[in-house]
């Protein structure tokens, strides 16, 4: 894997002049660039702190690393549209059991009804804005890939006439009860419900439970900030390969997983960037 620092700022002229000397093509104003050379990053790190630039650690996994993993998480997917009704988050009352959901952090939500949308895209698989841990799949691809594996689905309805949309279904993704070892991830505890949520940024190979569920499932833990409370979606190597072969998602949108006894070795190079 290749490790980099993603640097973002509203750059001033003098700052871009300095960065150009290091070979970075950075424009004045809001712009972002990546540093793959650890030594160059260390040389510039004090400047970034002085400028109060935003930094995130990133990883480019190789094709072999992704395809050889027994499990992966889906780290990126296409959001399209909003769950309806979208005024004042009205979909929450319609779609979820609000009595179980925390009104401050958004965790502990339980879906009680199908989603409503204004329209659907032409994507083979997508999610909704605000709801990043539910997947909607073209019905023919559901029948081909997921139904033979015993994965259930829910219908999708059109807002406002409430008619069923025949072309797409929502995957019913189970939640695993086994916790993850997320000791290396930053977390925050909700002052109202006590639920712990973790940083959404992936740090190298992602932790895997000792006894993962077959095919596809969600983490027990929540990730996000504020009212965002999403679970990570795990897929087995078989489902990952089927998704790629049928154009549901790209190879680079997966992050390989590893169990606790392998993580320290696989992610040891990341520690050098955080010294």
Residue frames relative to the residue before (quaternion, step in Angstrom):
aa qw qx qy qz dx dy dz
X 1.0000 0.0000 0.0000 0.0000 0.00 0.00 0.00
X 0.3142 -0.7207 0.5886 0.1882 3.54 -1.22 0.63
X 0.2177 -0.7862 0.5718 0.0864 3.54 -0.83 1.08
X 0.0325 0.8016 -0.5959 0.0357 3.56 -1.02 0.75
X 0.3334 -0.6757 0.6068 0.2532 3.51 -1.40 0.20
X 0.2354 -0.7507 0.6050 0.1223 3.56 -0.88 1.01
X 0.0991 -0.8243 0.5574 -0.0103 3.58 -0.54 1.23
X 0.0055 -0.8085 0.5871 -0.0411 3.57 -0.75 1.07
X 0.1930 0.7634 -0.6043 0.1214 3.56 -1.12 0.73
X 0.4509 -0.5840 0.5738 0.3556 3.51 -1.39 0.03
X 0.1772 -0.8775 0.4385 0.0798 3.52 0.36 1.34
X 0.3124 -0.7181 0.5951 0.1804 3.51 -1.13 0.83
X 0.7059 -0.4889 0.3086 0.4092 3.56 -1.27 0.44
X 0.6794 0.4881 -0.3017 0.4572 3.62 0.86 -0.92
X 0.6302 0.5303 -0.3358 0.4570 3.59 1.05 -0.70
X 0.6666 0.4838 -0.3121 0.4734 3.60 0.91 -0.84
X 0.5960 0.5643 -0.3652 0.4393 3.59 1.07 -0.66
X 0.6637 0.4946 -0.2965 0.4764 3.58 0.94 -0.89
X 0.6866 0.4894 -0.2880 0.4540 3.58 0.89 -0.92
X 0.6009 0.5562 -0.3541 0.4518 3.58 1.11 -0.64
X 0.6107 0.5634 -0.3457 0.4361 3.58 1.09 -0.67
X 0.6956 0.4300 -0.2549 0.5160 3.58 1.23 -0.51
X 0.6054 -0.6125 0.3343 0.3829 3.57 1.28 0.19
X 0.5275 0.6263 -0.4183 0.3931 3.61 1.23 0.28
X 0.3134 -0.7593 0.5491 0.1544 3.56 -0.74 1.12
X 0.1571 0.8051 -0.5409 0.1861 3.55 0.25 1.34
X 0.2828 -0.7710 0.5510 0.1485 3.56 -0.85 1.00
X 0.5785 -0.5508 0.4629 0.3843 3.55 -1.25 0.45
X 0.7035 0.3899 -0.3338 0.4916 3.55 -1.09 0.75
X 0.7558 -0.3603 0.2656 0.4779 3.58 -1.24 -0.31
X 0.2336 0.7531 -0.5795 0.2059 3.57 -0.65 1.12
X 0.2010 -0.7726 0.5948 0.0946 3.54 -1.26 0.47
X 0.0259 0.7816 -0.6232 0.0037 3.56 -1.17 0.59
X 0.3803 -0.7203 0.5405 0.2108 3.55 -1.32 0.33
X 0.1820 -0.7482 0.6283 0.1105 3.55 -1.17 0.72
X 0.1625 -0.8104 0.5595 0.0621 3.57 -0.58 1.17
X 0.6431 0.5049 -0.3154 0.4818 3.59 1.23 -0.40
X 0.4030 -0.7505 0.4764 0.2177 3.56 -0.48 1.23
X 0.6631 0.5170 -0.3132 0.4416 3.59 0.94 -0.83
X 0.6350 0.5100 -0.3243 0.4811 3.58 1.05 -0.74
X 0.6300 0.5270 -0.3394 0.4585 3.57 0.99 -0.78
X 0.6627 0.5022 -0.3147 0.4578 3.60 0.88 -0.88
X 0.6343 0.5390 -0.3266 0.4478 3.57 1.07 -0.73
X 0.7572 0.3771 -0.1914 0.4978 3.58 1.08 -0.77
X 0.4475 0.7467 -0.4305 0.2386 3.59 1.21 -0.32
X 0.6583 0.5103 -0.3232 0.4492 3.60 0.91 -0.82
X 0.6241 0.5299 -0.3395 0.4631 3.57 1.10 -0.67
X 0.6450 0.5208 -0.3239 0.4559 3.58 0.96 -0.85
X 0.6394 0.5101 -0.3223 0.4765 3.58 1.04 -0.74
X 0.6461 0.5189 -0.3114 0.4651 3.57 1.00 -0.85
X 0.7096 0.4399 -0.2483 0.4913 3.57 1.00 -0.85
X 0.3324 -0.7530 0.4876 0.2911 3.58 1.29 -0.32
X 0.2152 0.7896 -0.5352 0.2092 3.56 0.98 0.90
X 0.4674 -0.6644 0.5087 0.2852 3.56 -1.19 0.59
X 0.0712 -0.8060 0.5877 0.0008 3.59 -0.87 1.00
X 0.0426 0.7591 -0.6495 -0.0080 3.56 -1.12 0.71
X 0.4035 -0.6991 0.5386 0.2414 3.55 -1.11 0.75
X 0.0457 -0.8183 0.5730 -0.0042 3.57 -0.86 0.94
X 0.1836 -0.7741 0.5985 0.0934 3.54 -1.25 0.45
X 0.1757 -0.7279 0.6525 0.1166 3.53 -1.09 0.82
X 0.1983 -0.7898 0.5718 0.1001 3.58 -0.49 1.18
X 0.4709 -0.6576 0.5064 0.2988 3.54 -1.13 0.62
X 0.6631 -0.4921 0.3850 0.4123 3.55 -1.29 0.35
X 0.6548 0.5213 -0.3109 0.4504 3.56 0.95 -0.88
X 0.6530 0.5221 -0.3207 0.4452 3.60 0.94 -0.86
X 0.6804 0.4822 -0.2919 0.4683 3.57 0.97 -0.81
X 0.7405 0.4418 -0.2397 0.4461 3.58 0.78 -1.03
X 0.6669 0.4939 -0.3147 0.4608 3.60 1.16 -0.38
X 0.5420 0.6239 -0.4041 0.3921 3.61 1.25 -0.21
X 0.4824 -0.6685 0.4859 0.2903 3.57 -1.01 0.81
X 0.7810 0.0679 -0.0334 0.6199 3.56 1.18 -0.64
X 0.0950 -0.7628 0.6360 0.0685 3.53 -1.27 0.53
X 0.3106 -0.6675 0.6103 0.2925 3.52 -1.31 0.12
X 0.4247 -0.6428 0.5627 0.2996 3.53 -1.25 0.50
X 0.1637 -0.8406 0.5135 0.0543 3.56 -0.41 1.22
X 0.7873 0.1154 -0.0747 0.6011 3.58 1.22 -0.39
X 0.1376 0.7701 -0.6196 0.0641 3.54 -1.11 0.64
X 0.6203 -0.5945 0.3784 0.3444 3.54 -1.24 0.34
X 0.1779 -0.7518 0.6209 0.1324 3.61 -0.72 0.99
X 0.0210 0.7973 -0.6023 0.0329 3.56 -1.04 0.74
X 0.8601 0.0413 -0.0516 0.5058 3.55 -0.73 1.07
X 0.4347 -0.6808 0.5355 0.2464 3.52 -1.39 -0.10
X 0.5169 -0.5969 0.4904 0.3687 3.59 -1.14 0.51
X 0.3112 -0.7732 0.5348 0.1387 3.55 -0.99 0.89
X 0.5546 -0.2121 -0.8046 -0.0088 1.51 -2.09 1.39
X 0.3798 -0.7654 0.4823 0.1932 3.57 -0.97 0.85
X 0.5085 0.6310 -0.4396 0.3873 3.61 1.19 -0.15
X 0.8454 -0.0419 -0.0162 0.5323 3.58 -0.78 1.12
X 0.5771 -0.6178 0.3659 0.3891 3.58 1.09 0.77
X 0.1398 0.8441 -0.5039 0.1189 3.55 1.04 0.81
X 0.5526 0.6247 -0.3958 0.3845 3.59 1.17 -0.45
X 0.5549 0.6242 -0.3970 0.3805 3.59 1.15 -0.54
X 0.6838 0.4746 -0.2865 0.4744 3.59 0.91 -0.90
X 0.6871 0.4974 -0.2808 0.4490 3.57 1.02 -0.77
X 0.7948 0.3660 -0.1477 0.4610 3.56 0.91 -0.98
X 0.7899 0.2890 -0.1335 0.5241 3.60 1.07 -0.71
X 0.4967 -0.5946 0.5369 0.3338 3.51 -1.36 0.35
X 0.2599 -0.8216 0.4883 0.1381 3.57 -0.05 1.30
X 0.5658 0.6104 -0.3919 0.3921 3.62 1.14 -0.45
X 0.7266 0.4192 -0.2355 0.4909 3.58 1.17 -0.56
X 0.6259 0.5588 -0.3309 0.4319 3.59 1.23 -0.34
X 0.4281 -0.6749 0.5364 0.2712 3.57 -1.04 0.80
X 0.3874 -0.7547 0.4872 0.2072 3.58 -0.74 1.06
X 0.6638 0.4938 -0.3139 0.4658 3.57 1.24 -0.21
X 0.8269 0.2256 -0.0989 0.5055 3.60 0.72 -1.03
X 0.4821 -0.7143 0.4074 0.3021 3.62 1.24 -0.14
X 0.5159 0.6615 -0.4133 0.3542 3.60 1.23 0.03
X 0.7816 0.3686 -0.2739 0.4221 3.53 -1.44 0.14
X 0.3088 0.7558 -0.5146 0.2621 3.58 1.09 0.66
X 0.1024 -0.7652 0.6342 0.0415 3.56 -1.11 0.80
X 0.3554 -0.7483 0.5192 0.2102 3.58 -0.65 1.09
X 0.1431 -0.8124 0.5632 0.0485 3.55 -0.84 1.03
X 0.7934 0.1444 -0.0638 0.5879 3.58 1.21 -0.40
X 0.6253 -0.5497 0.3942 0.3890 3.57 -1.27 0.28
X 0.5432 -0.6025 0.4724 0.3446 3.57 -1.27 0.38
X 0.2199 -0.7278 0.6326 0.1477 3.51 -1.31 0.57
X 0.0265 -0.7931 0.6085 -0.0066 3.60 -1.00 0.81
X 0.5599 -0.5979 0.4516 0.3537 3.57 -1.23 0.44
X 0.7750 -0.1405 0.1226 0.6038 3.56 1.00 -0.90
X 0.3749 -0.7139 0.5456 0.2281 3.56 -1.28 0.26
X 0.4690 -0.6676 0.4946 0.2995 3.60 -1.16 0.54
X 0.5525 -0.5765 0.4667 0.3802 3.54 -1.31 -0.26
X 0.3906 0.7251 -0.4794 0.3032 3.59 1.27 0.20
X 0.5070 -0.6380 0.4720 0.3364 3.61 -1.08 0.57
X 0.7860 -0.0028 0.0065 0.6182 3.59 1.17 -0.64
X 0.0854 0.8016 -0.5821 0.1066 3.58 -0.96 0.83
X 0.2612 -0.7168 0.6113 0.2102 3.52 -1.37 0.06
X 0.5030 -0.6317 0.4949 0.3210 3.56 -1.31 0.04
X 0.5513 -0.5446 0.4984 0.3886 3.55 -1.19 0.48
X 0.7862 0.2674 -0.2630 0.4911 3.56 -1.11 0.90
X 0.7694 0.2367 -0.1449 0.5753 3.61 1.14 -0.50
X 0.0045 0.8722 -0.4870 0.0446 3.56 0.23 1.30
X 0.7020 0.4404 -0.2893 0.4791 3.61 1.19 0.00
X 0.5974 0.4598 -0.4075 0.5155 3.54 1.14 0.75
X 0.1925 -0.8074 0.5535 0.0684 3.58 -0.87 0.97
X 0.1720 -0.7629 0.6191 0.0711 3.52 -1.04 0.93
X 0.1030 -0.8259 0.5533 -0.0338 3.54 -0.67 1.19
X 0.5620 -0.5803 0.4675 0.3590 3.54 -1.11 0.73
X 0.5612 -0.6723 0.3620 0.3195 3.57 -0.78 1.02
X 0.6530 0.5130 -0.3370 0.4437 3.61 0.93 -0.76
X 0.6593 0.4885 -0.3067 0.4824 3.58 1.12 -0.67
X 0.5738 0.5471 -0.3773 0.4785 3.57 1.16 -0.54
X 0.6743 0.5014 -0.2951 0.4548 3.59 0.86 -0.97
X 0.6939 0.4868 -0.2697 0.4570 3.58 1.05 -0.78
X 0.8065 0.3286 -0.1347 0.4727 3.58 0.81 -1.04
X 0.8237 0.3353 -0.1400 0.4352 3.55 0.57 -1.19
X 0.6367 0.5506 -0.3462 0.4143 3.60 0.93 -0.79
X 0.6555 0.5064 -0.3412 0.4443 3.68 0.88 -0.74
X 0.6690 0.4819 -0.2973 0.4814 3.60 1.21 -0.43
X 0.5579 -0.6360 0.3747 0.3792 3.58 1.27 0.07
X 0.4508 0.6746 -0.4585 0.3626 3.59 1.25 0.33
X 0.3314 -0.7798 0.5053 0.1635 3.55 -0.67 1.12
X 0.2176 -0.7743 0.5794 0.1320 3.55 -1.30 0.19
X 0.2767 -0.7012 0.6241 0.2055 3.51 -1.40 0.25
X 0.5158 -0.6195 0.4826 0.3425 3.54 -1.19 0.47
X 0.2923 -0.7071 0.6162 0.1869 3.53 -1.37 0.20
X 0.1769 -0.8203 0.5394 0.0696 3.57 -0.89 0.91
X 0.4595 -0.6752 0.5141 0.2620 3.51 -1.26 0.54
X 0.2799 -0.7369 0.5958 0.1535 3.52 -0.97 0.94
X 0.6629 -0.1808 -0.7263 -0.0192 1.81 -1.74 1.76
X 0.5686 0.6368 -0.3952 0.3391 3.63 1.12 -0.25
X 0.3953 -0.7746 0.4245 0.2520 3.60 1.34 -0.02
X 0.3775 0.7184 -0.4990 0.3038 3.59 1.15 0.48
X 0.5294 -0.6309 0.4666 0.3224 3.56 -1.14 0.64
X 0.3186 -0.7146 0.5920 0.1932 3.56 -1.04 0.87
X 0.3228 -0.8083 0.4659 0.1594 3.56 -0.36 1.25
X 0.6747 0.5651 -0.2931 0.3735 3.59 1.10 -0.63
X 0.7942 0.2139 -0.1098 0.5581 3.62 1.18 -0.43
X 0.1070 -0.7571 0.6383 0.0886 3.53 -1.31 0.48
X 0.4239 -0.6584 0.5540 0.2827 3.54 -1.31 0.34
X 0.4032 -0.6962 0.5348 0.2583 3.58 -0.89 0.89
X 0.2935 -0.7066 0.6119 0.2004 3.56 -1.08 0.74
X 0.0579 -0.8318 0.5511 -0.0319 3.56 -0.22 1.32
X 0.3445 -0.7656 0.4995 0.2136 3.63 -0.50 1.10
X 0.3750 -0.6949 0.5701 0.2269 3.54 -1.30 0.49
X 0.3666 -0.7297 0.5355 0.2153 3.57 -0.83 0.99
X 0.4020 -0.7237 0.5095 0.2347 3.59 -1.08 0.69
X 0.5934 0.5813 -0.3654 0.4200 3.58 1.20 -0.44
X 0.3827 -0.7516 0.4867 0.2278 3.63 -0.74 1.00
X 0.4419 -0.6593 0.5453 0.2696 3.52 -1.36 0.36
X 0.4177 -0.6316 0.5734 0.3128 3.55 -1.27 0.35
X 0.0715 0.8151 -0.5638 0.1124 3.58 -0.17 1.32
X 0.2062 0.8279 -0.4980 0.1551 3.58 1.13 0.65
X 0.6817 0.4759 -0.2946 0.4712 3.61 1.17 -0.46
X 0.6282 0.5405 -0.3274 0.4540 3.60 1.29 -0.09
X 0.4857 -0.6395 0.5105 0.3073 3.55 -1.06 0.77
X 0.0637 -0.8114 0.5811 -0.0020 3.55 -1.05 0.75
X 0.1346 -0.7550 0.6329 0.1062 3.52 -1.36 0.25
X 0.2902 -0.7645 0.5575 0.1436 3.54 -1.06 0.84
X 0.4455 -0.6979 0.4973 0.2592 3.56 -0.83 1.00
X 0.4217 -0.7302 0.4861 0.2296 3.57 -0.85 0.99
X 0.6647 0.4998 -0.3021 0.4660 3.58 1.24 -0.32
X 0.8311 0.1957 -0.0825 0.5140 3.60 0.65 -1.12
X 0.4704 -0.7073 0.4199 0.3195 3.58 1.25 -0.26
X 0.4454 0.6931 -0.4587 0.3330 3.60 1.25 0.06
X 0.3068 -0.7358 0.5778 0.1751 3.57 -1.01 0.86
X 0.0767 -0.7769 0.6239 0.0358 3.56 -0.92 0.96
X 0.3162 -0.7791 0.5264 0.1261 3.53 -1.09 0.84
X 0.6489 -0.5163 0.4003 0.3901 3.52 -1.32 0.44
X 0.4429 -0.7242 0.4662 0.2491 3.59 -0.88 0.95
X 0.5796 0.6067 -0.3835 0.3860 3.61 1.14 -0.52
X 0.3631 -0.7494 0.5194 0.1919 3.57 -0.78 1.09
X 0.2008 -0.7921 0.5713 0.0770 3.56 -0.88 0.98
X 0.8209 -0.1896 0.0836 0.5321 3.55 0.17 1.28
X 0.7802 -0.1757 0.1987 0.5665 3.56 -1.09 -0.74
X 0.3510 -0.7595 0.5093 0.2013 3.56 -0.84 0.97
X 0.5650 -0.6123 0.4239 0.3553 3.61 -1.03 0.72
X 0.1625 -0.7669 0.6158 0.0787 3.54 -1.16 0.70
X 0.5182 -0.6267 0.4831 0.3245 3.55 -1.08 0.74
X 0.5856 -0.5827 0.4303 0.3639 3.56 -1.19 0.48
X 0.7883 0.1820 -0.0829 0.5819 3.59 1.10 -0.67
X 0.0680 -0.8391 0.5391 0.0248 3.61 0.41 1.18
X 0.5034 -0.6290 0.4991 0.3192 3.54 -1.22 0.56
X 0.5671 -0.6028 0.4228 0.3691 3.61 -1.13 0.41
X 0.8732 0.2275 -0.1567 0.4014 3.51 -1.34 0.59
X 0.7570 -0.3067 0.2498 0.5201 3.64 0.22 -1.18
X 0.1721 0.7755 -0.5906 0.1422 3.57 -0.98 0.86
X 0.4239 -0.6849 0.5336 0.2580 3.55 -1.34 0.23
X 0.5614 -0.5893 0.4639 0.3498 3.53 -1.24 0.50
X 0.5485 -0.5794 0.4882 0.3538 3.53 -1.25 0.43
X 0.6996 0.4924 -0.2531 0.4518 3.55 1.07 -0.83
X 0.3667 -0.7033 0.5680 0.2198 3.53 -1.31 0.48
X 0.1561 -0.7651 0.6202 0.0749 3.53 -1.22 0.64
X 0.5414 0.6210 -0.4495 0.3452 3.56 -1.02 0.77
X 0.3407 -0.7087 0.5820 0.2073 3.51 -1.40 -0.02
X 0.7825 0.2692 -0.2081 0.5214 3.59 -1.16 0.49
X 0.7957 -0.2381 0.2055 0.5177 3.56 -0.82 -1.05
X 0.4927 0.6445 -0.4380 0.3872 3.61 1.27 -0.05
X 0.1310 0.7723 -0.6093 0.1227 3.55 -0.82 1.01
X 0.1534 0.8043 -0.5486 0.1693 3.54 0.10 1.33
X 0.3525 -0.7057 0.5714 0.2263 3.54 -1.17 0.61
X 0.4923 -0.6236 0.5072 0.3338 3.58 -1.19 0.47
X 0.2919 -0.7483 0.5729 0.1634 3.56 -1.06 0.82
X 0.1680 -0.7871 0.5913 0.0515 3.57 -0.73 1.16
X 0.0401 -0.7739 0.6306 0.0422 3.56 -1.14 0.67
X 0.4857 -0.6423 0.5058 0.3093 3.55 -1.12 0.64
X 0.6845 -0.4739 0.3543 0.4259 3.55 -1.27 0.27
X 0.6305 0.5448 -0.3364 0.4388 3.59 1.01 -0.76
X 0.6928 0.4591 -0.2788 0.4812 3.58 0.87 -0.94
X 0.6020 0.5570 -0.3506 0.4521 3.58 1.03 -0.77
X 0.6888 0.4840 -0.2859 0.4577 3.58 0.82 -0.99
X 0.6457 0.5106 -0.3183 0.4702 3.59 1.00 -0.77
X 0.6320 0.5299 -0.3283 0.4604 3.58 1.03 -0.77
X 0.6711 0.4886 -0.2947 0.4734 3.57 0.94 -0.88
X 0.6681 0.5235 -0.2996 0.4358 3.59 0.86 -0.99
X 0.7625 0.3654 -0.1859 0.5005 3.58 1.05 -0.76
X 0.5583 -0.6818 0.3501 0.3177 3.56 1.26 0.41
X 0.3658 0.7449 -0.4902 0.2665 3.58 1.15 0.45
X 0.7972 -0.0222 0.0821 0.5977 3.55 1.05 -0.78
X 0.4766 -0.6834 0.4773 0.2792 3.57 -1.15 0.57
X 0.6661 -0.5180 0.3704 0.3883 3.54 -1.24 0.55
X 0.6991 0.5005 -0.2814 0.4262 3.59 0.87 -0.96
X 0.6128 0.5697 -0.3522 0.4194 3.59 1.23 -0.22
X 0.6164 0.5136 -0.3475 0.4854 3.58 1.31 0.09
X 0.1676 -0.7332 0.6465 0.1278 3.54 -1.27 0.56
X 0.4036 -0.7281 0.4912 0.2562 3.62 -0.69 0.99
X 0.2950 -0.7526 0.5686 0.1526 3.55 -1.16 0.71
X 0.0449 -0.7771 0.6267 0.0377 3.54 -1.28 0.40
X 0.5075 -0.6459 0.4776 0.3116 3.56 -1.14 0.64
X 0.7444 -0.4784 0.2493 0.3934 3.53 -1.27 0.56
X 0.6838 0.5079 -0.3009 0.4288 3.59 0.96 -0.82
X 0.6979 0.4355 -0.2727 0.4990 3.61 1.27 -0.19
X 0.5431 0.6880 -0.3850 0.2888 3.57 1.15 -0.63
X 0.6624 0.5287 -0.3229 0.4213 3.59 0.83 -0.96
X 0.6705 0.4857 -0.2992 0.4744 3.58 0.99 -0.81
X 0.6978 0.4864 -0.2772 0.4467 3.58 0.84 -0.98
X 0.7690 0.3562 -0.1792 0.4996 3.58 1.06 -0.75
X 0.3581 0.7813 -0.4692 0.2028 3.59 1.22 0.14
X 0.6233 0.5525 -0.3505 0.4284 3.61 1.05 -0.61
X 0.5826 0.5905 -0.3701 0.4183 3.58 1.17 -0.52
X 0.6068 0.5792 -0.3529 0.4144 3.56 1.07 -0.70
X 0.6100 0.5705 -0.3513 0.4231 3.59 1.08 -0.65
X 0.6689 0.4981 -0.2966 0.4653 3.58 1.11 -0.62
X 0.7173 0.4418 -0.2417 0.4815 3.60 1.21 -0.37
X 0.3723 0.7407 -0.4841 0.2799 3.58 1.24 0.23
